[in-house]
């Protein structure tokens, strides 16, 4: 039994020795090895061997990029306002030996260095510039941290300001200022819109008035040209056809009934030459000689006296106008029938003759 137990003990010691000799380092990791308390070497990722009970692993570092968020730090601006600034640091260990032996606690050192640098940078800026110059602050912080942490085996990749918190009273004042600015811009924009609307409305009304005036002008010009052409054609037709007094008297009588048309006529003036025109038409179509009057001769043997009806107003004027229109229409109809009969070569109707 004795040799078997001794063999088992020796086998266990050999296994323990082998396990103590082998060190497997993961990827992106680094182990610092000390021999008898003194830095010996840094183990790289993979399979490594050490001397058991002589070498030992002192520190283990992650070589990947790390994120460190500091607590909000009070900082006084140039205009004596206290603001709380919260920063975020992105760093990476480049030299595990320096990170282990050049600084006792690199995270605390970086935090304190960030606070002192922020106070130096923000101390030369007022609140307005502090709130609008984050990129400038980040650049200055990164340059200072790079210079200080280089000998610690740490590289500061980025430094970002996460938040800048002014005092509550300053926040309230800033909110009121921003609200006033927004209200001012809203009023200005509304006034500008009203101004543009009125300008466009006035411009549209002006264009409309110009177009309407131009249209009315063109219409009047065309209407006047049409009337001028019509008058010219009538004048030319009358002169070319050599119209005699018969036709003119007939057209005169044909126009008289239209004078009484319309609801607004309150009186009508009967022309004094109405009787003479009727007599001329009747004589022309009855074949009588011109020069003698259609009615009975006057008592004094002088020229015929043509009575002109007096002007009336109201209902009496309307009745007189209607009667005169009917008389004129009847005379025109008689003259028309006489003209048709004369054109056909027949006898003149009795109604168209006077003094027979």
NORQUITA-V288399 format. One record per residue. N is the residue number from 1. RES is the residue in three letters. SS is DSSP state (A for helix, B for strand, O for the rest). BURIAL is # if it has 16 or more other C-alpha atoms within 10 Angstrom, else .. Layout:
BEGIN
n=N res=RES ss=SS burial=BURIAL
n=N res=RES ss=SS burial=BURIAL
END
This chain:
BEGIN
n=1 res=UNK ss=O burial=.
n=2 res=UNK ss=A burial=.
n=3 res=UNK ss=A burial=.
n=4 res=UNK ss=A burial=.
n=5 res=UNK ss=A burial=.
n=6 res=UNK ss=A burial=.
n=7 res=UNK ss=A burial=.
n=8 res=UNK ss=A burial=.
n=9 res=UNK ss=A burial=.
n=10 res=UNK ss=A burial=.
n=11 res=UNK ss=A burial=.
n=12 res=UNK ss=A burial=.
n=13 res=UNK ss=A burial=.
n=14 res=UNK ss=A burial=.
n=15 res=UNK ss=A burial=.
n=16 res=UNK ss=A burial=.
n=17 res=UNK ss=A burial=.
n=18 res=UNK ss=A burial=.
n=19 res=UNK ss=A burial=.
n=20 res=UNK ss=A burial=#
n=21 res=UNK ss=A burial=.
n=22 res=UNK ss=B burial=.
n=23 res=UNK ss=B burial=#
n=24 res=UNK ss=B burial=.
n=25 res=UNK ss=B burial=#
n=26 res=UNK ss=O burial=.
n=27 res=UNK ss=O burial=.
n=28 res=UNK ss=O burial=.
n=29 res=UNK ss=B burial=#
n=30 res=UNK ss=B burial=#
n=31 res=UNK ss=B burial=#
n=32 res=UNK ss=B burial=#
n=33 res=UNK ss=B burial=#
n=34 res=UNK ss=B burial=#
n=35 res=UNK ss=B burial=#
n=36 res=UNK ss=O burial=.
n=37 res=UNK ss=O burial=.
n=38 res=UNK ss=B burial=.
n=39 res=UNK ss=B burial=#
n=40 res=UNK ss=B burial=.
n=41 res=UNK ss=B burial=.
n=42 res=UNK ss=B burial=#
n=43 res=UNK ss=B burial=#
n=44 res=UNK ss=O burial=#
n=45 res=UNK ss=O burial=.
n=46 res=UNK ss=B burial=.
n=47 res=UNK ss=B burial=.
n=48 res=UNK ss=B burial=.
n=49 res=UNK ss=B burial=.
n=50 res=UNK ss=O burial=#
n=51 res=UNK ss=O burial=.
n=52 res=UNK ss=O burial=.
n=53 res=UNK ss=O burial=.
n=54 res=UNK ss=O burial=.
n=55 res=UNK ss=B burial=#
n=56 res=UNK ss=B burial=#
n=57 res=UNK ss=B burial=#
n=58 res=UNK ss=B burial=.
n=59 res=UNK ss=B burial=.
n=60 res=UNK ss=B burial=#
n=61 res=UNK ss=B burial=#
n=62 res=UNK ss=B burial=#
n=63 res=UNK ss=O burial=#
n=64 res=UNK ss=O burial=.
n=65 res=UNK ss=O burial=.
n=66 res=UNK ss=B burial=.
n=67 res=UNK ss=B burial=.
n=68 res=UNK ss=B burial=.
n=69 res=UNK ss=B burial=.
n=70 res=UNK ss=O burial=#
n=71 res=UNK ss=O burial=.
n=72 res=UNK ss=O burial=#
n=73 res=UNK ss=B burial=#
n=74 res=UNK ss=B burial=#
n=75 res=UNK ss=B burial=#
n=76 res=UNK ss=B burial=#
n=77 res=UNK ss=O burial=#
n=78 res=UNK ss=O burial=#
n=79 res=UNK ss=O burial=.
n=80 res=UNK ss=O burial=.
n=81 res=UNK ss=O burial=.
n=82 res=UNK ss=B burial=#
n=83 res=UNK ss=B burial=#
n=84 res=UNK ss=B burial=.
n=85 res=UNK ss=B burial=#
n=86 res=UNK ss=B burial=#
n=87 res=UNK ss=B burial=#
n=88 res=UNK ss=B burial=#
n=89 res=UNK ss=B burial=#
n=90 res=UNK ss=B burial=.
n=91 res=UNK ss=B burial=#
n=92 res=UNK ss=B burial=#
n=93 res=UNK ss=B burial=#
n=94 res=UNK ss=O burial=#
n=95 res=UNK ss=O burial=#
n=96 res=UNK ss=A burial=#
n=97 res=UNK ss=A burial=#
n=98 res=UNK ss=A burial=.
n=99 res=UNK ss=A burial=#
n=100 res=UNK ss=A burial=#
n=101 res=UNK ss=A burial=.
n=102 res=UNK ss=O burial=.
n=103 res=UNK ss=O burial=.
n=104 res=UNK ss=O burial=.
n=105 res=UNK ss=O burial=.
n=106 res=UNK ss=A burial=#
n=107 res=UNK ss=A burial=.
n=108 res=UNK ss=A burial=.
n=109 res=UNK ss=A burial=.
n=110 res=UNK ss=A burial=#
n=111 res=UNK ss=A burial=#
n=112 res=UNK ss=A burial=.
n=113 res=UNK ss=A burial=#
n=114 res=UNK ss=A burial=#
n=115 res=UNK ss=A burial=#
n=116 res=UNK ss=A burial=.
n=117 res=UNK ss=A burial=#
n=118 res=UNK ss=A burial=#
n=119 res=UNK ss=A burial=#
n=120 res=UNK ss=A burial=.
n=121 res=UNK ss=A burial=#
n=122 res=UNK ss=A burial=#
n=123 res=UNK ss=O burial=#
n=124 res=UNK ss=O burial=.
n=125 res=UNK ss=O burial=#
n=126 res=UNK ss=O burial=.
n=127 res=UNK ss=A burial=#
n=128 res=UNK ss=A burial=.
n=129 res=UNK ss=A burial=.
n=130 res=UNK ss=A burial=#
n=131 res=UNK ss=A burial=.
n=132 res=UNK ss=A burial=.
n=133 res=UNK ss=O burial=.
n=134 res=UNK ss=A burial=.
n=135 res=UNK ss=A burial=.
n=136 res=UNK ss=A burial=.
n=137 res=UNK ss=A burial=#
n=138 res=UNK ss=A burial=#
n=139 res=UNK ss=A burial=.
n=140 res=UNK ss=A burial=.
n=141 res=UNK ss=A burial=#
n=142 res=UNK ss=A burial=#
n=143 res=UNK ss=A burial=.
n=144 res=UNK ss=A burial=.
n=145 res=UNK ss=A burial=#
n=146 res=UNK ss=A burial=#
n=147 res=UNK ss=A burial=.
n=148 res=UNK ss=A burial=#
n=149 res=UNK ss=A burial=#
n=150 res=UNK ss=A burial=#
n=151 res=UNK ss=A burial=.
n=152 res=UNK ss=A burial=#
n=153 res=UNK ss=O burial=#
n=154 res=UNK ss=B burial=#
n=155 res=UNK ss=B burial=#
n=156 res=UNK ss=B burial=#
n=157 res=UNK ss=B burial=.
n=158 res=UNK ss=B burial=#
n=159 res=UNK ss=B burial=#
n=160 res=UNK ss=B burial=#
n=161 res=UNK ss=B burial=#
n=162 res=UNK ss=B burial=.
n=163 res=UNK ss=B burial=.
n=164 res=UNK ss=B burial=#
n=165 res=UNK ss=B burial=#
n=166 res=UNK ss=O burial=#
n=167 res=UNK ss=O burial=.
n=168 res=UNK ss=A burial=.
n=169 res=UNK ss=A burial=.
n=170 res=UNK ss=A burial=.
n=171 res=UNK ss=A burial=.
n=172 res=UNK ss=A burial=.
n=173 res=UNK ss=A burial=.
n=174 res=UNK ss=A burial=.
n=175 res=UNK ss=A burial=.
n=176 res=UNK ss=A burial=.
n=177 res=UNK ss=A burial=.
n=178 res=UNK ss=A burial=.
n=179 res=UNK ss=A burial=.
n=180 res=UNK ss=A burial=.
n=181 res=UNK ss=A burial=.
n=182 res=UNK ss=A burial=.
n=183 res=UNK ss=A burial=.
n=184 res=UNK ss=A burial=.
n=185 res=UNK ss=A burial=.
n=186 res=UNK ss=A burial=.
n=187 res=UNK ss=A burial=.
n=188 res=UNK ss=A burial=.
n=189 res=UNK ss=A burial=.
n=190 res=UNK ss=A burial=.
n=191 res=UNK ss=A burial=.
n=192 res=UNK ss=A burial=.
n=193 res=UNK ss=A burial=.
n=194 res=UNK ss=A burial=.
n=195 res=UNK ss=A burial=.
n=196 res=UNK ss=A burial=.
n=197 res=UNK ss=A burial=.
n=198 res=UNK ss=A burial=.
n=199 res=UNK ss=A burial=.
n=200 res=UNK ss=A burial=.
n=201 res=UNK ss=A burial=.
n=202 res=UNK ss=A burial=.
n=203 res=UNK ss=A burial=.
n=204 res=UNK ss=A burial=.
n=205 res=UNK ss=A burial=.
n=206 res=UNK ss=A burial=.
n=207 res=UNK ss=A burial=.
n=208 res=UNK ss=A burial=.
n=209 res=UNK ss=A burial=.
n=210 res=UNK ss=A burial=.
n=211 res=UNK ss=A burial=.
n=212 res=UNK ss=A burial=.
n=213 res=UNK ss=A burial=.
n=214 res=UNK ss=A burial=.
n=215 res=UNK ss=A burial=.
n=216 res=UNK ss=A burial=.
n=217 res=UNK ss=A burial=.
n=218 res=UNK ss=A burial=.
n=219 res=UNK ss=A burial=.
n=220 res=UNK ss=A burial=.
n=221 res=UNK ss=A burial=.
n=222 res=UNK ss=A burial=.
n=223 res=UNK ss=A burial=.
n=224 res=UNK ss=A burial=.
n=225 res=UNK ss=A burial=.
n=226 res=UNK ss=A burial=.
n=227 res=UNK ss=A burial=.
n=228 res=UNK ss=A burial=.
n=229 res=UNK ss=A burial=.
n=230 res=UNK ss=A burial=.
n=231 res=UNK ss=A burial=.
n=232 res=UNK ss=A burial=.
n=233 res=UNK ss=A burial=.
n=234 res=UNK ss=A burial=.
n=235 res=UNK ss=A burial=.
n=236 res=UNK ss=A burial=.
n=237 res=UNK ss=A burial=.
n=238 res=UNK ss=A burial=.
n=239 res=UNK ss=A burial=.
n=240 res=UNK ss=A burial=.
n=241 res=UNK ss=A burial=.
n=242 res=UNK ss=O burial=.
n=243 res=UNK ss=O burial=.
n=244 res=UNK ss=O burial=.
n=245 res=UNK ss=A burial=.
n=246 res=UNK ss=A burial=#
n=247 res=UNK ss=A burial=.
n=248 res=UNK ss=A burial=.
n=249 res=UNK ss=A burial=#
n=250 res=UNK ss=A burial=#
n=251 res=UNK ss=A burial=.
n=252 res=UNK ss=A burial=#
n=253 res=UNK ss=A burial=#
n=254 res=UNK ss=A burial=#
n=255 res=UNK ss=A burial=.
n=256 res=UNK ss=A burial=#
n=257 res=UNK ss=A burial=#
n=258 res=UNK ss=A burial=.
n=259 res=UNK ss=A burial=.
n=260 res=UNK ss=A burial=#
n=261 res=UNK ss=O burial=.
n=262 res=UNK ss=O burial=.
n=263 res=UNK ss=O burial=.
n=264 res=UNK ss=O burial=.
n=265 res=UNK ss=O burial=.
n=266 res=UNK ss=O burial=#
n=267 res=UNK ss=O burial=#
n=268 res=UNK ss=O burial=#
n=269 res=UNK ss=O burial=#
n=270 res=UNK ss=O burial=#
n=271 res=UNK ss=O burial=.
n=272 res=UNK ss=O burial=.
n=273 res=UNK ss=O burial=.
n=274 res=UNK ss=A burial=#
n=275 res=UNK ss=A burial=#
n=276 res=UNK ss=A burial=#
n=277 res=UNK ss=A burial=#
n=278 res=UNK ss=A burial=#
n=279 res=UNK ss=A burial=#
n=280 res=UNK ss=A burial=#
n=281 res=UNK ss=A burial=#
n=282 res=UNK ss=A burial=#
n=283 res=UNK ss=A burial=#
n=284 res=UNK ss=A burial=#
n=285 res=UNK ss=A burial=#
n=286 res=UNK ss=A burial=#
n=287 res=UNK ss=O burial=.
n=288 res=UNK ss=O burial=.
n=289 res=UNK ss=O burial=.
n=290 res=UNK ss=O burial=.
n=291 res=UNK ss=O burial=.
n=292 res=UNK ss=O burial=.
n=293 res=UNK ss=O burial=#
n=294 res=UNK ss=O burial=#
n=295 res=UNK ss=O burial=.
n=296 res=UNK ss=O burial=.
n=297 res=UNK ss=O burial=.
n=298 res=UNK ss=O burial=.
n=299 res=UNK ss=O burial=.
n=300 res=UNK ss=O burial=.
n=301 res=UNK ss=O burial=.
n=302 res=UNK ss=O burial=.
n=303 res=UNK ss=O burial=.
n=304 res=UNK ss=O burial=.
n=305 res=UNK ss=O burial=.
n=306 res=UNK ss=O burial=.
n=307 res=UNK ss=O burial=.
n=308 res=UNK ss=O burial=.
n=309 res=UNK ss=O burial=.
n=310 res=UNK ss=O burial=.
n=311 res=UNK ss=O burial=.
n=312 res=UNK ss=O burial=#
n=313 res=UNK ss=O burial=.
n=314 res=UNK ss=A burial=.
n=315 res=UNK ss=A burial=.
n=316 res=UNK ss=A burial=.
n=317 res=UNK ss=A burial=#
n=318 res=UNK ss=A burial=#
n=319 res=UNK ss=A burial=#
n=320 res=UNK ss=A burial=#
n=321 res=UNK ss=A burial=#
n=322 res=UNK ss=A burial=#
n=323 res=UNK ss=A burial=.
n=324 res=UNK ss=A burial=#
n=325 res=UNK ss=A burial=#
n=326 res=UNK ss=A burial=.
n=327 res=UNK ss=A burial=.
n=328 res=UNK ss=A burial=#
n=329 res=UNK ss=A burial=#
n=330 res=UNK ss=A burial=.
n=331 res=UNK ss=A burial=#
n=332 res=UNK ss=A burial=#
n=333 res=UNK ss=A burial=.
n=334 res=UNK ss=A burial=#
n=335 res=UNK ss=A burial=#
n=336 res=UNK ss=A burial=#
n=337 res=UNK ss=A burial=#
n=338 res=UNK ss=A burial=#
n=339 res=UNK ss=A burial=#
n=340 res=UNK ss=A burial=.
n=341 res=UNK ss=A burial=.
n=342 res=UNK ss=A burial=#
n=343 res=UNK ss=A burial=.
n=344 res=UNK ss=A burial=.
n=345 res=UNK ss=O burial=.
n=346 res=UNK ss=O burial=.
n=347 res=UNK ss=O burial=.
n=348 res=UNK ss=O burial=#
n=349 res=UNK ss=O burial=.
n=350 res=UNK ss=A burial=.
n=351 res=UNK ss=A burial=.
n=352 res=UNK ss=A burial=#
n=353 res=UNK ss=O burial=#
n=354 res=UNK ss=O burial=.
n=355 res=UNK ss=O burial=.
n=356 res=UNK ss=O burial=.
END
